């Protein structure tokens, strides 16, 4: 995996900000059923990792065009793990809740990603971030999320071979369809590519955390405190999907 800029024109530009990476180590056997058979579960030191990532997205636009109406600012909350195919590591999403109707519908139709409608609120007070979400997608398991955290001191840039690099420096995603668990059995598999400068990571202090996101997928509640990283904003170029 490399942060070098990929060839080809991006489909979209967007900016990600106020991002938190919260991860728990889990047994690989627990997550293996959530991936299509062709995808290998990507592990670090023998452990799989399950992440919950809230952030804000803005400035969504095609190249050379103004911001797309209805996508100027939206919030997203994803549940993810990590996968690898033909030596190319990437992200595998269990769900991506978002508060933009247009974003959810476009992502499901064009990128085959399991985006779900949600009602969200994301605020900042005295340096502490507060994120709350209630899933509203019809015919999908309900899920709620409420957390607050404070970004802390800047960290050195993550280096290859470190856990921080493994969890954050991901420039590909895999998808098989917009609805789990049906996507797991789909014969189709796509790889998406995106690019941004390496993350400028920070420490993070968690103040509150209440969530049923992971449990909505039939997974047990993670045990112990999550591994936390906050991140500075990045400008992202999103390239198209390629059938693999």
Helices and strands as residue ranges (DSSP letters): E 12-26, H 28-31, G 32-34, E 40-41, E 48-61, E 73-85, E 88-98, H 101-110, E 115-125, E 128-135, E 144-154, H 163-168, E 172-175, G 182-185, E 190-195, E 201-211, G 215-217, E 227-231, E 234-243
